[in-house]
Amino acid sequence: VQTIAEIWDDKEVRYYGYVTSMGTLLPSADKLFKEGDNPTDFVQQDEHGAAIVIPNPYKELPFVHIKNIEMSNDSHGRSDLHDLWVLNKELN
């Protein structure tokens, strides 16, 4: 099991879980780095472990939080992604 996380702020993006003993594993690495960049130059270590840190290309947070659907038996509500999960499972 490998936990992968991305932490965004307006200055940088930190990718955790992509640095292993075998090197860096990043999907779409061609989009994160410029030609000639060495991904290991972007690796930083902190209290959470090794992370790949790149500048935020958008200079802002490109996310919009949608409130979960309120349910009487749940304190957190149900995500609207639940319906997509069911459809994806059926498709698979």
C-alpha positions, 0 to 999 in steps of 0.5 A: 500500500502506498499513500500518495498526497498532493499539498497545494498552496499559492506558491508551490505544490508538494507531491508525497508518495512519489519518491521511493528507494528506486527513484521518483515515480510521477504520472505525467512527469513531462507536464511537471518538469521542463526539458533538461530538468532532473526530477531529483533536484526537486526532492525535499525532505520534511517531517512528512517524508520525501516530497517533490516540490515544484512551483505552483504553475497557476499561482492560486488554488485551482480547486472548488469545494462543493458541499457534501450532501447532508444526510441525517445519519452521517456527520460528514454528509455524502460526497457527490462523487459517490454517484460517480463511483457507483457508475464507474464500478458498473462500467468496469 
